[in-house]
């Protein structure tokens, strides 16, 4: 059985911002709230992608705060599209670039990165059909979801990616409701089920881990999906100064594990050295969970641990030579 090697010292460097590239392609002056983790995530994403990048961006928080006419915060070519069609437009951009290269109008050796960008509403809900089509066709596009677990720019309405028990304006907590009543949709696993070469989860609380995953996704030929957990102090009810800490607690409690799925093989990016922390430590940082009773928290904790154990089992199973020979080779090496 193959052993999964983890370099905790190398991962610790992912906490250190000074190790990030100095160039900025998401400019200052945007109108994000204080402590906005999605804006920070985009800053890191573009640092990793570099100047030869085209961004296709859905309506949402990041479009609203970055493009008030006549200004823009984007230092790379940027296209604003509707909620539902980021993946479709990004697919068209990728196809157009292929045609231009074939006709000699673009240098065929020039690498042009295409990034689709949308929030959890534009990904898990409204844009899921177009995303599935893009992944199934295996367009050479990296689709990135910044997940702040609600429709934040229109009033904190719940999405299918809102975490269980969270109170939003459309899933309010009350006498007969705990808030969001079902489990968070796992879009990363949905993406992985399309047999694309690369899927990952990330969080701006771990900047170099996020940037390394973006770089890897752009270097691999074919479709890639990255799901970025991005705390929203305004919508979650936590101090703006705590956005990074809240993101780390989500990872350390197992609420949001960091992992990669490369050619069908799962690898957890970070395992807390002392084991998972209790989810109460994460919940107590945010107003949206303050209504939860102890027995409900215990049930959610049980599900979080079960999901974590399942992830460990997937990693163990897919890193065997038998699995790689029987599954990876037929699905990722045999061309039809």
ABEGO torsion letter per residue (X at the ends): XBBBBBBAAAAAAAABAAABBABBABBBGBABBBGBAAAAAAAAAAAAAEABBBBBBBBEAAAAAAABOABBABABBBBBBBAAAAAAAAAAAAAAAAAAAAAGABBAABBBBBBBBBBAAAAABAAAAAAAAAAAAGBBBBBBBBBAGEBAAAGGBBBAABBBGBBBAABBBBAABAEBABBBBBAAAAAAAAGBABBBBBBAABAAAAAAAAAAAAABBEBBBBBBBBBBAAAAGBBAAAAAAAAAAAAAAGABBBBBBBGGBBBBABBBAAEBBBAAAAAAABAAAAABBAAAAAAAAAAAAAAAAAAAAAAAAAABAAAAAAAAAAAAABBX
